[in-house]
Amino acid sequence: MNIDLIFRIAAVGILISILNAILKQTGREELAMLTTLTGLVLVLVMVAREIVNLFNLIKTMFQF
Amino acid sequence: MEIIQIVIFSVIATIIIVMLKVHRPEIAVQASLAAGVIIFALVIARLSPILDFIKIYTGKININSQYIPVLIKIIGIAYITEFGAEVCRDAGENSIATKVEMAGKVLITILAVPIITTLLEMIIKIMP
């Protein structure tokens, strides 16, 4: 269970919001929407991997 | 100590989540979920000696040992249900949280049925 997952997620979040701001400035709205989606999926994959680890730990611990 | 590490980590995580909530609320929800998962994993890892302790002493008192795994499984289900329900409640979805809790209760009662039946049979035997 690495602690730096939170910092990676925060970095992705900040990066996405900055990218969106820039893209909105230059007028490309749909590209901004796309970057938001990719950021969301990226964070989702990272969190999902951690959740799988947790549930495997619980499964072995509580003899499911 | 463990608790200091956990508290520091949770404070940092909440600060990051509050910061993320302004710009990207959907990523903030996932960050809080990730923080919950990490703290949960740290706590669960410390739980195994307690479970061994329960197993050893119930073995000694020779309570027939088919109840103990069920009991431990019920504790596990309660843990996971509460975790999921709180995550949904954090994100503002109270209705989904109550549904998750209801599902958890149903599963726990299903697991508890054999224990209840043996208890009732015992009572019926004692009744005059």
N, CA and C atoms of all chains as a GROMACS GRO file, in nm:
protein
  576
    1MET      N    1   0.087  -0.117   0.000
    1MET     CA    2   0.000   0.000   0.000
    1MET      C    3   0.091   0.123   0.000
    2ASN      N    4   0.117   0.176  -0.120
    2ASN     CA    5   0.209   0.288  -0.124
    2ASN      C    6   0.132   0.417  -0.097
    3ILE      N    7   0.197   0.503  -0.023
    3ILE     CA    8   0.133   0.625   0.022
    3ILE      C    9   0.130   0.727  -0.091
    4ASP      N   10   0.219   0.709  -0.190
    4ASP     CA   11   0.231   0.819  -0.287
    4ASP      C   12   0.120   0.816  -0.390
    5LEU      N   13   0.025   0.720  -0.376
    5LEU     CA   14  -0.086   0.718  -0.472
    5LEU      C   15  -0.162   0.850  -0.468
    6ILE      N   16  -0.182   0.899  -0.346
    6ILE     CA   17  -0.259   1.023  -0.331
    6ILE      C   18  -0.189   1.137  -0.403
    7PHE      N   19  -0.054   1.143  -0.391
    7PHE     CA   20   0.015   1.254  -0.455
    7PHE      C   21   0.008   1.241  -0.605
    8ARG      N   22   0.013   1.116  -0.656
    8ARG     CA   23   0.001   1.100  -0.802
    8ARG      C   24  -0.135   1.146  -0.849
    9ILE      N   25  -0.239   1.111  -0.774
    9ILE     CA   26  -0.375   1.151  -0.814
    9ILE      C   27  -0.386   1.303  -0.811
   10ALA      N   28  -0.328   1.365  -0.707
   10ALA     CA   29  -0.335   1.511  -0.699
   10ALA      C   30  -0.263   1.572  -0.819
   11ALA      N   31  -0.146   1.514  -0.854
   11ALA     CA   32  -0.072   1.568  -0.969
   11ALA      C   33  -0.156   1.558  -1.095
   12VAL      N   34  -0.219   1.441  -1.116
   12VAL     CA   35  -0.300   1.425  -1.237
   12VAL      C   36  -0.414   1.526  -1.237
   13GLY      N   37  -0.477   1.543  -1.120
   13GLY     CA   38  -0.589   1.637  -1.113
   13GLY      C   39  -0.547   1.777  -1.149
   14ILE      N   40  -0.434   1.822  -1.090
   14ILE     CA   41  -0.390   1.959  -1.116
   14ILE      C   42  -0.353   1.974  -1.262
   15LEU      N   43  -0.281   1.872  -1.316
   15LEU     CA   44  -0.239   1.880  -1.456
   15LEU      C   45  -0.361   1.894  -1.546
   16ILE      N   46  -0.463   1.813  -1.517
   16ILE     CA   47  -0.583   1.816  -1.603
   16ILE      C   48  -0.649   1.953  -1.597
   17SER      N   49  -0.658   2.009  -1.475
   17SER     CA   50  -0.729   2.138  -1.468
   17SER      C   51  -0.648   2.246  -1.538
   18ILE      N   52  -0.514   2.241  -1.530
   18ILE     CA   53  -0.434   2.341  -1.601
   18ILE      C   54  -0.452   2.324  -1.750
   19LEU      N   55  -0.443   2.199  -1.797
   19LEU     CA   56  -0.459   2.174  -1.941
   19LEU      C   57  -0.593   2.227  -1.989
   20ASN      N   58  -0.698   2.201  -1.906
   20ASN     CA   59  -0.830   2.249  -1.946
   20ASN      C   60  -0.832   2.399  -1.960
   21ALA      N   61  -0.772   2.468  -1.862
   21ALA     CA   62  -0.774   2.614  -1.867
   21ALA      C   63  -0.707   2.660  -1.995
   22ILE      N   64  -0.590   2.598  -2.027
   22ILE     CA   65  -0.519   2.642  -2.148
   22ILE      C   66  -0.605   2.616  -2.271
   23LEU      N   67  -0.661   2.494  -2.277
   23LEU     CA   68  -0.738   2.460  -2.398
   23LEU      C   69  -0.858   2.553  -2.411
   24LYS      N   70  -0.920   2.587  -2.297
   24LYS     CA   71  -1.038   2.676  -2.306
   24LYS      C   72  -0.995   2.811  -2.362
   25GLN      N   73  -0.874   2.857  -2.316
   25GLN     CA   74  -0.826   2.987  -2.367
   25GLN      C   75  -0.816   2.983  -2.518
   26THR      N   76  -0.751   2.877  -2.569
   26THR     CA   77  -0.727   2.875  -2.714
   26THR      C   78  -0.854   2.839  -2.790
   27GLY      N   79  -0.966   2.816  -2.717
   27GLY     CA   80  -1.092   2.802  -2.788
   27GLY      C   81  -1.127   2.661  -2.825
   28ARG      N   82  -1.043   2.560  -2.790
   28ARG     CA   83  -1.078   2.422  -2.832
   28ARG      C   84  -1.150   2.356  -2.715
   29GLU      N   85  -1.282   2.368  -2.714
   29GLU     CA   86  -1.361   2.318  -2.601
   29GLU      C   87  -1.360   2.166  -2.598
   30GLU      N   88  -1.383   2.102  -2.715
   30GLU     CA   89  -1.402   1.955  -2.712
   30GLU      C   90  -1.273   1.887  -2.668
   31LEU      N   91  -1.156   1.949  -2.703
   31LEU     CA   92  -1.030   1.887  -2.660
   31LEU      C   93  -1.020   1.892  -2.507
   32ALA      N   94  -1.071   2.002  -2.448
   32ALA     CA   95  -1.069   2.013  -2.301
   32ALA      C   96  -1.150   1.899  -2.240
   33MET      N   97  -1.269   1.876  -2.301
   33MET     CA   98  -1.352   1.767  -2.249
   33MET      C   99  -1.278   1.634  -2.259
   34LEU      N  100  -1.206   1.614  -2.370
   34LEU     CA  101  -1.134   1.486  -2.387
   34LEU      C  102  -1.027   1.470  -2.281
   35THR      N  103  -0.951   1.577  -2.254
   35THR     CA  104  -0.845   1.562  -2.153
   35THR      C  105  -0.906   1.533  -2.018
   36THR      N  106  -1.022   1.595  -1.989
   36THR     CA  107  -1.087   1.565  -1.859
   36THR      C  108  -1.118   1.417  -1.850
   37LEU      N  109  -1.173   1.363  -1.959
   37LEU     CA  110  -1.211   1.220  -1.957
   37LEU      C  111  -1.088   1.133  -1.939
   38THR      N  112  -0.981   1.164  -2.013
   38THR     CA  113  -0.862   1.077  -2.000
   38THR      C  114  -0.807   1.085  -1.859
   39GLY      N  115  -0.807   1.205  -1.801
   39GLY     CA  116  -0.758   1.216  -1.662
   39GLY      C  117  -0.843   1.133  -1.569
   40LEU      N  118  -0.974   1.139  -1.591
   40LEU     CA  119  -1.065   1.064  -1.504
   40LEU      C  120  -1.036   0.914  -1.515
   41VAL      N  121  -1.020   0.866  -1.639
   41VAL     CA  122  -0.997   0.722  -1.657
   41VAL      C  123  -0.864   0.682  -1.595
   42LEU      N  124  -0.764   0.770  -1.611
   42LEU     CA  125  -0.632   0.737  -1.555
   42LEU      C  126  -0.641   0.721  -1.404
   43VAL      N  127  -0.708   0.818  -1.339
   43VAL     CA  128  -0.719   0.810  -1.192
   43VAL      C  129  -0.801   0.688  -1.153
   44LEU      N  130  -0.905   0.660  -1.235
   44LEU     CA  131  -0.990   0.544  -1.204
   44LEU      C  132  -0.908   0.416  -1.205
   45VAL      N  133  -0.820   0.402  -1.304
   45VAL     CA  134  -0.739   0.280  -1.313
   45VAL      C  135  -0.648   0.270  -1.191
   46MET      N  136  -0.585   0.382  -1.155
   46MET     CA  137  -0.494   0.377  -1.039
   46MET      C  138  -0.569   0.335  -0.914
   47VAL      N  139  -0.687   0.397  -0.891
   47VAL     CA  140  -0.761   0.367  -0.768
   47VAL      C  141  -0.814   0.224  -0.772
   48ALA      N  142  -0.856   0.180  -0.891
   48ALA     CA  143  -0.911   0.044  -0.900
   48ALA      C  144  -0.804  -0.058  -0.862
   49ARG      N  145  -0.680  -0.033  -0.905
   49ARG     CA  146  -0.575  -0.130  -0.870
   49ARG      C  147  -0.558  -0.136  -0.719
   50GLU      N  148  -0.565  -0.020  -0.653
   50GLU     CA  149  -0.549  -0.020  -0.507
   50GLU      C  150  -0.665  -0.093  -0.440
   51ILE      N  151  -0.785  -0.074  -0.494
   51ILE     CA  152  -0.902  -0.139  -0.434
   51ILE      C  153  -0.891  -0.290  -0.447
   52VAL      N  154  -0.839  -0.337  -0.561
   52VAL     CA  155  -0.824  -0.482  -0.578
   52VAL      C  156  -0.728  -0.536  -0.474
   53ASN      N  157  -0.616  -0.462  -0.453
   53ASN     CA  158  -0.521  -0.507  -0.350
   53ASN      C  159  -0.590  -0.517  -0.215
   54LEU      N  160  -0.669  -0.413  -0.182
   54LEU     CA  161  -0.733  -0.412  -0.050
   54LEU      C  162  -0.827  -0.529  -0.035
   55PHE      N  163  -0.909  -0.554  -0.138
   55PHE     CA  164  -1.009  -0.661  -0.124
   55PHE      C  165  -0.942  -0.797  -0.119
   56ASN      N  166  -0.829  -0.815  -0.190
   56ASN     CA  167  -0.759  -0.943  -0.177
   56ASN      C  168  -0.708  -0.959  -0.035
   57LEU      N  169  -0.658  -0.847   0.022
   57LEU     CA  170  -0.607  -0.854   0.160
   57LEU      C  171  -0.719  -0.894   0.254
   58ILE      N  172  -0.838  -0.832   0.235
   58ILE     CA  173  -0.950  -0.863   0.323
   58ILE      C  174  -0.992  -1.007   0.303
   59LYS      N  175  -0.991  -1.051   0.176
   59LYS     CA  176  -1.036  -1.188   0.149
   59LYS      C  177  -0.947  -1.288   0.222
   60THR      N  178  -0.814  -1.268   0.216
   60THR     CA  179  -0.727  -1.363   0.286
   60THR      C  180  -0.743  -1.348   0.437
   61MET      N  181  -0.763  -1.224   0.483
   61MET     CA  182  -0.770  -1.202   0.628
   61MET      C  183  -0.895  -1.265   0.687
   62PHE      N  184  -1.010  -1.246   0.624
   62PHE     CA  185  -1.136  -1.291   0.684
   62PHE      C  186  -1.181  -1.425   0.626
   63GLN      N  187  -1.093  -1.496   0.556
   63GLN     CA  188  -1.124  -1.626   0.497
   63GLN      C  189  -1.258  -1.624   0.426
   64PHE      N  190  -1.274  -1.534   0.330
   64PHE     CA  191  -1.401  -1.532   0.255
   64PHE      C  192  -1.419  -1.659   0.174
   65MET      N  193   0.504   0.606   1.572
   65MET     CA  194   0.404   0.499   1.590
   65MET      C  195   0.310   0.498   1.471
   66GLU      N  196   0.231   0.393   1.464
   66GLU     CA  197   0.139   0.379   1.351
   66GLU      C  198   0.040   0.495   1.344
   67ILE      N  199  -0.018   0.528   1.457
   67ILE     CA  200  -0.131   0.620   1.455
   67ILE      C  201  -0.085   0.757   1.406
   68ILE      N  202   0.038   0.796   1.442
   68ILE     CA  203   0.086   0.927   1.398
   68ILE      C  204   0.100   0.927   1.246
   69GLN      N  205   0.152   0.818   1.194
   69GLN     CA  206   0.167   0.810   1.047
   69GLN      C  207   0.031   0.819   0.980
   70ILE      N  208  -0.065   0.747   1.034
   70ILE     CA  209  -0.199   0.747   0.973
   70ILE      C  210  -0.261   0.885   0.980
   71VAL      N  211  -0.248   0.952   1.095
   71VAL     CA  212  -0.312   1.083   1.111
   71VAL      C  213  -0.247   1.183   1.017
   72ILE      N  214  -0.115   1.182   1.009
   72ILE     CA  215  -0.048   1.277   0.919
   72ILE      C  216  -0.093   1.251   0.776
   73PHE      N  217  -0.096   1.123   0.739
   73PHE     CA  218  -0.136   1.091   0.601
   73PHE      C  219  -0.278   1.139   0.575
   74SER      N  220  -0.369   1.119   0.672
   74SER     CA  221  -0.509   1.157   0.646
   74SER      C  222  -0.523   1.308   0.638
   75VAL      N  223  -0.445   1.382   0.719
   75VAL     CA  224  -0.455   1.528   0.711
   75VAL      C  225  -0.407   1.575   0.574
   76ILE      N  226  -0.293   1.520   0.530
   76ILE     CA  227  -0.242   1.561   0.397
   76ILE      C  228  -0.344   1.526   0.290
   77ALA      N  229  -0.403   1.407   0.302
   77ALA     CA  230  -0.499   1.365   0.200
   77ALA      C  231  -0.620   1.458   0.198
   78THR      N  232  -0.669   1.498   0.317
   78THR     CA  233  -0.786   1.586   0.316
   78THR      C  234  -0.751   1.721   0.255
   79ILE      N  235  -0.630   1.771   0.284
   79ILE     CA  236  -0.592   1.900   0.224
   79ILE      C  237  -0.592   1.888   0.073
   80ILE      N  238  -0.531   1.780   0.022
   80ILE     CA  239  -0.525   1.763  -0.124
   80ILE      C  240  -0.665   1.751  -0.181
   81ILE      N  241  -0.752   1.678  -0.110
   81ILE     CA  242  -0.887   1.656  -0.164
   81ILE      C  243  -0.964   1.788  -0.168
   82VAL      N  244  -0.948   1.869  -0.060
   82VAL     CA  245  -1.019   1.998  -0.061
   82VAL      C  246  -0.969   2.082  -0.177
   83MET      N  247  -0.837   2.077  -0.200
   83MET     CA  248  -0.784   2.156  -0.312
   83MET      C  249  -0.839   2.106  -0.445
   84LEU      N  250  -0.846   1.972  -0.459
   84LEU     CA  251  -0.892   1.917  -0.587
   84LEU      C  252  -1.041   1.943  -0.607
   85LYS      N  253  -1.116   1.954  -0.494
   85LYS     CA  254  -1.262   1.964  -0.506
   85LYS      C  255  -1.302   2.089  -0.584
   86VAL      N  256  -1.220   2.194  -0.575
   86VAL     CA  257  -1.259   2.319  -0.641
   86VAL      C  258  -1.256   2.298  -0.791
   87HIS      N  259  -1.143   2.241  -0.839
   87HIS     CA  260  -1.130   2.234  -0.984
   87HIS      C  261  -1.195   2.110  -1.041
   88ARG      N  262  -1.162   1.993  -0.983
   88ARG     CA  263  -1.209   1.868  -1.043
   88ARG      C  264  -1.279   1.785  -0.937
   89PRO      N  265  -1.408   1.808  -0.911
   89PRO     CA  266  -1.477   1.734  -0.805
   89PRO      C  267  -1.476   1.583  -0.829
   90GLU      N  268  -1.479   1.540  -0.957
   90GLU     CA  269  -1.487   1.394  -0.978
   90GLU      C  270  -1.356   1.328  -0.938
   91ILE      N  271  -1.242   1.397  -0.960
   91ILE     CA  272  -1.115   1.337  -0.918
   91ILE      C  273  -1.100   1.346  -0.767
   92ALA      N  274  -1.162   1.448  -0.705
   92ALA     CA  275  -1.155   1.459  -0.559
   92ALA      C  276  -1.222   1.339  -0.494
   93VAL      N  277  -1.336   1.298  -0.551
   93VAL     CA  278  -1.404   1.181  -0.492
   93VAL      C  279  -1.314   1.059  -0.500
   94GLN      N  280  -1.246   1.044  -0.614
   94GLN     CA  281  -1.157   0.926  -0.626
   94GLN      C  282  -1.038   0.938  -0.534
   95ALA      N  283  -0.990   1.060  -0.512
   95ALA     CA  284  -0.877   1.077  -0.419
   95ALA      C  285  -0.920   1.038  -0.278
   96SER      N  286  -1.042   1.078  -0.239
   96SER     CA  287  -1.085   1.039  -0.103
   96SER      C  288  -1.102   0.888  -0.095
   97LEU      N  289  -1.150   0.828  -0.205
   97LEU     CA  290  -1.162   0.681  -0.206
   97LEU      C  291  -1.024   0.617  -0.191
   98ALA      N  292  -0.926   0.672  -0.262
   98ALA     CA  293  -0.792   0.614  -0.254
   98ALA      C  294  -0.736   0.630  -0.114
   99ALA      N  295  -0.759   0.747  -0.052
   99ALA     CA  296  -0.709   0.767   0.085
   99ALA      C  297  -0.774   0.666   0.178
  100GLY      N  298  -0.906   0.647   0.160
  100GLY     CA  299  -0.974   0.548   0.244
  100GLY      C  300  -0.916   0.410   0.227
  101VAL      N  301  -0.888   0.373   0.103
  101VAL     CA  302  -0.834   0.239   0.076
  101VAL      C  303  -0.700   0.222   0.144
  102ILE      N  304  -0.614   0.324   0.136
  102ILE     CA  305  -0.479   0.310   0.193
  102ILE      C  306  -0.487   0.297   0.344
  103ILE      N  307  -0.567   0.384   0.408
  103ILE     CA  308  -0.575   0.376   0.555
  103ILE      C  309  -0.636   0.243   0.596
  104PHE      N  310  -0.737   0.199   0.523
  104PHE     CA  311  -0.802   0.072   0.553
  104PHE      C  312  -0.702  -0.042   0.544
  105ALA      N  313  -0.616  -0.039   0.441
  105ALA     CA  314  -0.520  -0.147   0.425
  105ALA      C  315  -0.421  -0.145   0.540
  106LEU      N  316  -0.379  -0.026   0.582
  106LEU     CA  317  -0.286  -0.020   0.696
  106LEU      C  318  -0.350  -0.081   0.819
  107VAL      N  319  -0.479  -0.053   0.841
  107VAL     CA  320  -0.544  -0.102   0.964
  107VAL      C  321  -0.567  -0.252   0.953
  108ILE      N  322  -0.614  -0.296   0.837
  108ILE     CA  323  -0.646  -0.439   0.822
  108ILE      C  324  -0.520  -0.524   0.846
  109ALA      N  325  -0.405  -0.473   0.795
  109ALA     CA  326  -0.283  -0.552   0.811
  109ALA      C  327  -0.255  -0.575   0.960
  110ARG      N  328  -0.298  -0.483   1.047
  110ARG     CA  329  -0.271  -0.500   1.190
  110ARG      C  330  -0.374  -0.590   1.258
  111LEU      N  331  -0.472  -0.638   1.182
  111LEU     CA  332  -0.585  -0.707   1.248
  111LEU      C  333  -0.557  -0.855   1.268
  112SER      N  334  -0.464  -0.916   1.192
  112SER     CA  335  -0.454  -1.062   1.193
  112SER      C  336  -0.420  -1.116   1.331
  113PRO      N  337  -0.333  -1.054   1.412
  113PRO     CA  338  -0.312  -1.114   1.546
  113PRO      C  339  -0.440  -1.123   1.627
  114ILE      N  340  -0.530  -1.026   1.610
  114ILE     CA  341  -0.655  -1.030   1.689
  114ILE      C  342  -0.737  -1.151   1.648
  115LEU      N  343  -0.742  -1.175   1.515
  115LEU     CA  344  -0.822  -1.290   1.468
  115LEU      C  345  -0.760  -1.420   1.519
  116ASP      N  346  -0.625  -1.430   1.516
  116ASP     CA  347  -0.563  -1.552   1.569
  116ASP      C  348  -0.596  -1.568   1.716
  117PHE      N  349  -0.593  -1.457   1.789
  117PHE     CA  350  -0.625  -1.461   1.933
  117PHE      C  351  -0.765  -1.519   1.954
  118ILE      N  352  -0.859  -1.471   1.873
  118ILE     CA  353  -0.998  -1.520   1.888
  118ILE      C  354  -1.000  -1.669   1.860
  119LYS      N  355  -0.932  -1.711   1.752
  119LYS     CA  356  -0.938  -1.854   1.715
  119LYS      C  357  -0.881  -1.938   1.828
  120ILE      N  358  -0.763  -1.898   1.881
  120ILE     CA  359  -0.698  -1.981   1.983
  120ILE      C  360  -0.790  -1.998   2.103
  121TYR      N  361  -0.846  -1.886   2.151
  121TYR     CA  362  -0.918  -1.899   2.279
  121TYR      C  363  -1.052  -1.965   2.261
  122THR      N  364  -1.114  -1.945   2.145
  122THR     CA  365  -1.241  -2.019   2.129
  122THR      C  366  -1.211  -2.167   2.114
  123GLY      N  367  -1.095  -2.201   2.054
  123GLY     CA  368  -1.057  -2.343   2.048
  123GLY      C  369  -1.043  -2.400   2.188
  124LYS      N  370  -0.983  -2.320   2.278
  124LYS     CA  371  -0.961  -2.372   2.414
  124LYS      C  372  -1.093  -2.397   2.483
  125ILE      N  373  -1.189  -2.303   2.469
  125ILE     CA  374  -1.315  -2.315   2.544
  125ILE      C  375  -1.403  -2.421   2.478
  126ASN      N  376  -1.355  -2.484   2.375
  126ASN     CA  377  -1.420  -2.583   2.289
  126ASN      C  378  -1.566  -2.548   2.258
  127ILE      N  379  -1.587  -2.420   2.226
  127ILE     CA  380  -1.712  -2.387   2.154
  127ILE      C  381  -1.700  -2.456   2.019
  128ASN      N  382  -1.809  -2.528   1.977
  128ASN     CA  383  -1.789  -2.602   1.851
  128ASN      C  384  -1.752  -2.505   1.741
  129SER      N  385  -1.642  -2.536   1.673
  129SER     CA  386  -1.565  -2.433   1.603
  129SER      C  387  -1.625  -2.402   1.468
  130GLN      N  388  -1.749  -2.445   1.435
  130GLN     CA  389  -1.801  -2.406   1.303
  130GLN      C  390  -1.860  -2.266   1.309
  131TYR      N  391  -1.873  -2.208   1.431
  131TYR     CA  392  -1.932  -2.074   1.438
  131TYR      C  393  -1.827  -1.967   1.413
  132ILE      N  394  -1.701  -1.994   1.451
  132ILE     CA  395  -1.600  -1.886   1.449
  132ILE      C  396  -1.574  -1.836   1.307
  133PRO      N  397  -1.554  -1.923   1.207
  133PRO     CA  398  -1.534  -1.866   1.072
  133PRO      C  399  -1.652  -1.781   1.028
  134VAL      N  400  -1.774  -1.824   1.063
  134VAL     CA  401  -1.890  -1.742   1.023
  134VAL      C  402  -1.881  -1.605   1.090
  135LEU      N  403  -1.843  -1.606   1.218
  135LEU     CA  404  -1.835  -1.479   1.291
  135LEU      C  405  -1.732  -1.387   1.224
  136ILE      N  406  -1.615  -1.443   1.192
  136ILE     CA  407  -1.510  -1.360   1.130
  136ILE      C  408  -1.555  -1.311   0.994
  137LYS      N  409  -1.627  -1.396   0.920
  137LYS     CA  410  -1.673  -1.352   0.787
  137LYS      C  411  -1.773  -1.238   0.802
  138ILE      N  412  -1.858  -1.248   0.905
  138ILE     CA  413  -1.956  -1.140   0.927
  138ILE      C  414  -1.882  -1.009   0.957
  139ILE      N  415  -1.774  -1.017   1.036
  139ILE     CA  416  -1.697  -0.895   1.065
  139ILE      C  417  -1.640  -0.839   0.935
  140GLY      N  418  -1.591  -0.928   0.849
  140GLY     CA  419  -1.535  -0.882   0.722
  140GLY      C  420  -1.640  -0.813   0.637
  141ILE      N  421  -1.759  -0.875   0.630
  141ILE     CA  422  -1.866  -0.815   0.548
  141ILE      C  423  -1.901  -0.679   0.605
  142ALA      N  424  -1.910  -0.671   0.739
  142ALA     CA  425  -1.947  -0.542   0.800
  142ALA      C  426  -1.844  -0.436   0.765
  143TYR      N  427  -1.716  -0.474   0.771
  143TYR     CA  428  -1.610  -0.379   0.737
  143TYR      C  429  -1.629  -0.325   0.596
  144ILE      N  430  -1.644  -0.418   0.500
  144ILE     CA  431  -1.648  -0.375   0.359
  144ILE      C  432  -1.774  -0.295   0.333
  145THR      N  433  -1.887  -0.338   0.391
  145THR     CA  434  -2.012  -0.265   0.367
  145THR      C  435  -1.998  -0.122   0.418
  146GLU      N  436  -1.945  -0.109   0.539
  146GLU     CA  437  -1.932   0.025   0.597
  146GLU      C  438  -1.840   0.110   0.511
  147PHE      N  439  -1.732   0.048   0.459
  147PHE     CA  440  -1.639   0.122   0.375
  147PHE      C  441  -1.709   0.175   0.250
  148GLY      N  442  -1.780   0.083   0.181
  148GLY     CA  443  -1.849   0.125   0.059
  148GLY      C  444  -1.954   0.230   0.087
  149ALA      N  445  -2.031   0.209   0.196
  149ALA     CA  446  -2.140   0.304   0.225
  149ALA      C  447  -2.082   0.442   0.254
  150GLU      N  448  -1.972   0.446   0.328
  150GLU     CA  449  -1.918   0.579   0.362
  150GLU      C  450  -1.864   0.648   0.238
  151VAL      N  451  -1.803   0.571   0.147
  151VAL     CA  452  -1.752   0.634   0.025
  151VAL      C  453  -1.868   0.694  -0.053
  152CYS      N  454  -1.978   0.619  -0.065
  152CYS     CA  455  -2.093   0.675  -0.140
  152CYS      C  456  -2.148   0.797  -0.068
  153ARG      N  457  -2.154   0.790   0.066
  153ARG     CA  458  -2.210   0.904   0.140
  153ARG      C  459  -2.118   1.026   0.123
  154ASP      N  460  -1.987   1.002   0.122
  154ASP     CA  461  -1.893   1.113   0.101
  154ASP      C  462  -1.920   1.184  -0.031
  155ALA      N  463  -1.949   1.104  -0.132
  155ALA     CA  464  -1.970   1.165  -0.263
  155ALA      C  465  -2.107   1.230  -0.271
  156GLY      N  466  -2.188   1.217  -0.163
  156GLY     CA  467  -2.317   1.284  -0.164
  156GLY      C  468  -2.431   1.194  -0.206
  157GLU      N  469  -2.400   1.067  -0.233
  157GLU     CA  470  -2.506   0.975  -0.280
  157GLU      C  471  -2.561   0.899  -0.160
  158ASN      N  472  -2.648   0.962  -0.082
  158ASN     CA  473  -2.698   0.895   0.038
  158ASN      C  474  -2.784   0.775   0.005
  159SER      N  475  -2.861   0.785  -0.104
  159SER     CA  476  -2.953   0.674  -0.134
  159SER      C  477  -2.871   0.549  -0.166
  160ILE      N  478  -2.764   0.565  -0.244
  160ILE     CA  479  -2.682   0.446  -0.277
  160ILE      C  480  -2.620   0.391  -0.150
  161ALA      N  481  -2.577   0.479  -0.059
  161ALA     CA  482  -2.514   0.433   0.065
  161ALA      C  483  -2.612   0.346   0.145
  162THR      N  484  -2.738   0.391   0.155
  162THR     CA  485  -2.834   0.309   0.231
  162THR      C  486  -2.858   0.177   0.160
  163LYS      N  487  -2.858   0.179   0.026
  163LYS     CA  488  -2.878   0.051  -0.045
  163LYS      C  489  -2.763  -0.045  -0.013
  164VAL      N  490  -2.640   0.008  -0.013
  164VAL     CA  491  -2.525  -0.079   0.016
  164VAL      C  492  -2.537  -0.134   0.157
  165GLU      N  493  -2.580  -0.050   0.250
  165GLU     CA  494  -2.592  -0.099   0.388
  165GLU      C  495  -2.700  -0.205   0.397
  166MET      N  496  -2.810  -0.185   0.324
  166MET     CA  497  -2.917  -0.285   0.328
  166MET      C  498  -2.865  -0.418   0.275
  167ALA      N  499  -2.790  -0.411   0.164
  167ALA     CA  500  -2.735  -0.535   0.107
  167ALA      C  501  -2.643  -0.603   0.208
  168GLY      N  502  -2.563  -0.524   0.277
  168GLY     CA  503  -2.473  -0.581   0.378
  168GLY      C  504  -2.551  -0.650   0.487
  169LYS      N  505  -2.660  -0.584   0.533
  169LYS     CA  506  -2.739  -0.646   0.641
  169LYS      C  507  -2.799  -0.777   0.593
  170VAL      N  508  -2.850  -0.778   0.470
  170VAL     CA  509  -2.912  -0.902   0.420
  170VAL      C  510  -2.809  -1.013   0.418
  171LEU      N  511  -2.689  -0.983   0.367
  171LEU     CA  512  -2.587  -1.088   0.358
  171LEU      C  513  -2.548  -1.136   0.497
  172ILE      N  514  -2.540  -1.045   0.594
  172ILE     CA  515  -2.501  -1.087   0.728
  172ILE      C  516  -2.608  -1.175   0.788
  173THR      N  517  -2.738  -1.137   0.768
  173THR     CA  518  -2.843  -1.221   0.827
  173THR      C  519  -2.843  -1.359   0.762
  174ILE      N  520  -2.814  -1.363   0.630
  174ILE     CA  521  -2.809  -1.495   0.565
  174ILE      C  522  -2.702  -1.581   0.632
  175LEU      N  523  -2.587  -1.519   0.659
  175LEU     CA  524  -2.480  -1.596   0.722
  175LEU      C  525  -2.517  -1.637   0.863
  176ALA      N  526  -2.598  -1.554   0.932
  176ALA     CA  527  -2.626  -1.581   1.073
  176ALA      C  528  -2.736  -1.684   1.090
  177VAL      N  529  -2.809  -1.717   0.983
  177VAL     CA  530  -2.926  -1.807   0.998
  177VAL      C  531  -2.888  -1.940   1.064
  178PRO      N  532  -2.782  -2.012   1.021
  178PRO     CA  533  -2.755  -2.140   1.087
  178PRO      C  534  -2.733  -2.126   1.236
  179ILE      N  535  -2.664  -2.018   1.278
  179ILE     CA  536  -2.639  -2.002   1.422
  179ILE      C  537  -2.771  -1.981   1.494
  180ILE      N  538  -2.859  -1.901   1.435
  180ILE     CA  539  -2.987  -1.873   1.500
  180ILE      C  540  -3.069  -2.000   1.511
  181THR      N  541  -3.065  -2.083   1.405
  181THR     CA  542  -3.146  -2.206   1.411
  181THR      C  543  -3.096  -2.296   1.524
  182THR      N  544  -2.964  -2.314   1.538
  182THR     CA  545  -2.917  -2.401   1.647
  182THR      C  546  -2.958  -2.342   1.781
  183LEU      N  547  -2.952  -2.208   1.792
  183LEU     CA  548  -2.993  -2.146   1.920
  183LEU      C  549  -3.139  -2.176   1.949
  184LEU      N  550  -3.224  -2.158   1.849
  184LEU     CA  551  -3.368  -2.180   1.872
  184LEU      C  552  -3.392  -2.325   1.907
  185GLU      N  553  -3.322  -2.418   1.838
  185GLU     CA  554  -3.345  -2.558   1.872
  185GLU      C  555  -3.309  -2.584   2.016
  186MET      N  556  -3.198  -2.521   2.060
  186MET     CA  557  -3.157  -2.542   2.200
  186MET      C  558  -3.268  -2.494   2.293
  187ILE      N  559  -3.324  -2.375   2.262
  187ILE     CA  560  -3.428  -2.318   2.349
  187ILE      C  561  -3.550  -2.409   2.351
  188ILE      N  562  -3.584  -2.459   2.231
  188ILE     CA  563  -3.704  -2.544   2.224
  188ILE      C  564  -3.683  -2.669   2.310
  189LYS      N  565  -3.557  -2.721   2.306
  189LYS     CA  566  -3.531  -2.841   2.388
  189LYS      C  567  -3.550  -2.808   2.536
  190ILE      N  568  -3.506  -2.688   2.576
  190ILE     CA  569  -3.514  -2.656   2.719
  190ILE      C  570  -3.659  -2.633   2.761
  191MET      N  571  -3.739  -2.583   2.665
  191MET     CA  572  -3.878  -2.549   2.703
  191MET      C  573  -3.948  -2.674   2.759
  192PRO      N  574  -4.029  -2.665   2.861
  192PRO     CA  575  -4.099  -2.783   2.919
  192PRO      C  576  -4.199  -2.841   2.821
   0.00000   0.00000   0.00000
